[in-house]
Amino acid sequence: MAKTLLEIAGLRKTYGAVEVLKGIDCAVHEGEVIAIIGSSGSGKTTLLRCINMLEDFQDGTIRLDGEEIGYHVEGSTRRRKSEKDIARQRALTGMAFQQFNLFPHMTAAQNVMLGLVKVKRLPKGEAHAIALKWLDRVGLGDRANHYPGQLSGGQQQRVAIARAIAMNPRLMLFDEVTSALDPELVGEVLQVIKDLAAEGMTMLLVTHEMRFAYEVASRVIFMNKGVIGEEGNPREMFVAPKTERLAEFLKTSSFN
């Protein structure tokens, strides 16, 4: 069994009086590709944002490589870690979002270099070489000097993925990275993720692309109203779901 990289226990997240995550327990092993599926509002994106400390959470623990993320306990008091410590921990995960969040005044290479220079403090020459390597890796080596406005949506998303992966994260988080793309551009982004999965990158992938989840994921988590409704091998879950709720969801999804 591969090493446990991410361990989540009793995770709860509320927005005001609304409990969005209601006690999530989950473990992710090195090299696993986990697809997180479920209806809108089921807590999928919130789960990713808690892992990356883009959202505070009220209870439970998240451990990455054995290190507790975001909080520490002093006696019986739970305290948020310092912003410096959280920034260091956040760099252990890479995240690609629905929106590309590229800086429009920077070239593709400059966008990828930014974190390497500002966060990792690499010399610009070294950062540029790493940026070119990853842009080439996502099929955009010939677009390194193009600005986001000169790139298609699919190309911009691939730059965003290259930017996240260039930081050499222990874990990659993908949040509906194809949802803002025209249908004909979806395939090129999914192919990049498929290639990374084949190379053994550990990733959590929130997606509505059921066929892709079926083909690529080593495990699927079905979120339902803030809890894990079902999880397991995609070939078993998609063909013979154990719960009525998952069966209903799959009937209305793009998987057939």
N, C-alpha and C positions, 0 to 999 in steps of 0.2 A: 504494500500500500504506500502510495506517495505521501510525502510529508504534508501535514495540515498547514496551509498557509494563512487562511482566514477562518476565524471562529467567532460566530455571533451567538450570544446567549441572552434570552429574555428581553430583546430589544423592543422598546416602546417609544413612540413618538406621537406627540399631540400638537395640534394647532388650536389653541384656545380650548374649547370644550370637546373638540373633535379628535378622537384617537385614530390616527392613521395607521400606525403599526402597533399591533396588539400582542406582542410577545413573540418575536421572531427568533427561532433557533436554527442555525445553519452552519455547516462546515464546508470549506472549499479546499481541495487538495491541489498541490502544485501540478500544473499542466492541465487541469480541468477547464472545460469550456461549459459554462452554465448559462443557459438561456432562461430568462425570467419573463414569463408571459402572464397575461391576465387583462381584465377589463380596465378601462380608464378609471382612475380613482382607487385602484386596488392596493396602492402603496409601492408599486415597482420603482418609480423614480425616486421616491422619498428614501427607500432602502439604500439605493446607490449613493444618494447625497449624504446620508448619515455615515456610510462607510468612509467617504472622503471628507467628512466633517464640514461639508457645505451647509449642513443642518445640524443643530444641536439635537440631542435626544434626551428624554427624561429618565429612562431607566434601562438597565441591561448593560452588556459589555460587548465591545468589538475588539478583537485582538488580531493583529496582523504580524505574522512571524513571531508570535508569542508576546508582542508588545501591546499593551492596552492603548487604544486610540481615543484621544480627545479628553479623557478624564482620568483622575486618580482619586483614591480614597485616603483621607486622613482621619484615622480613628473610625468614626461612623459617618463622616461627612464626605460626600462626593463633590469634588471640585473640578472645574474645567482647567485643563492645562494651559500654560502660557501660550500666547499667540506664536511666539518663536518656535516652541515645541510642536504646536499643531501644524505650523507651516512645514517643519521638517517631516512630520508624519505624512502630511498630505502629499509630499513629493514621492512617497513610496508607492502611491497609486497614480495611474494616468487615467484621465477621463475625457471622453469625446461625447459631445452633446448633440441634441437635435439641431441647434443652430451652430454654425461653424465658429463664431466668435474670433475671427481673424482680424488683425489690425489692418484696415484698408490702406493705410499709408506705408505699409511695409510689404516687401516682396515675400514670396513663398519662403525663400531661404531665411529671410530676416525673421519671419514669424516663427519658424522652427528654432532658430538660434536663440530667441529671446530668453527662454527659461534656462537654457544652458549657460548663458552669460550672466543673467541676473540672479538666478537661484543657485546654480552649481558653480558659478564663478570661474568658468572655463575661459581661457584666452579666446579671442574672437576667431583666430585662425583655426583652432581646434574645433570650436563650435560650428564654424562654417563647414568644415569637412564632415562632421557628423550630420549636419542638416542635409548636405548634398547626398550623403549615403542613404538617408531615410527617404528623402524625396525620390531618389532613384528606385528605392525599394517599393514605393507605392506607385511607381510608374509615372513619376512627374519630374524626372531628372532634367528634362528639356524645358521645364516651366519654372525653374528655380528663381529666375529674375522677373517673373510675371507678378503683377499685383492681383489681389483677390478679385477686383473688378474685371480683370482680363481672363478669369477662370470660370468654368461652368460650376454649377452647384456640386456636382460629384467630385470635381477636381478640388474645390475648396474643402470638402469634407475629408478628402484624402490628405490634404495638407494638414488639417486639424489632427488627424490620426497620427501622421508622421511627427507632428509637434509633441504629442503626448508620449509616443513610444521613444522618441529621441532622449527623453529624460531617464530612460532605463528603469521603468517602474517594476515593482515586484508583482503588481496586479493591474490589469487594464479593465476599466469600466466603460461600457458603451451604452449610452442612453438614447434609444430610438434614433440611431444615427442616419437612418434612411427616410425618416418620416417627412422631412422637409424637401425631399428630392423629387424631381419628375420621375415617373416610372422607368423611363429608359436609362436613367442614371443610377438606379439602385444597384444593378448588378455589379458595376465596377467597384463600388464601395464594399459590397458583400464579399467580393473576391479577395480584396485585401484582408478582410477579417478571416476569411477561410484559410488564406495562406499563413497568417500569423498563428491560427489554431493548429495548423499542420506542423508548425515549428515548435509547438509546445508552450506557447504563451498562456499563462493563466488569465482567464477573463470571465467577467460577468457581463451578460449582454441582455439588456431589456429590449425586446423586439416584438413587433407584430408580424414579422415575416415567418409564418409558421413552417413553411417548407424548408426554409434556411435553418431554423431551429431543429427541425427533424433530422436534417442531413449532417449538421456540423456539431451540435451540442453533445457532450458526453452525458449531461444530465439536464433535466428541465425542472424548473420550479414554477408552479402555478400559484399565483397570488390571488386571493379572493377576500375582499373586505378586510384587508389589514393582517391577514394570517396566511400561512402557507397551506393552501387547500389540498395540494397533492404534489409529490415530487418523485422523480425516478428517471429511468431510461426513456428517451423520447420515443423509441420504436414501440415500447409497451404502452406508454401513456397516450400517445396519439391514436393508436390502433384500438386499444381496449382500455379507455379511461375507467378508473375505479370509482370516481364520484360523478354524480349526476350533473353537478355544476360544471365540471371540466368538459363533460360530453356536450352540454349546451353551448359552452364557450367555443369549442372546436367547430360546432355546426355553423356558427356565425362568423368564423374566422376565414382566413384565406387558405386554410389547409383543407384539402379534399383528396 
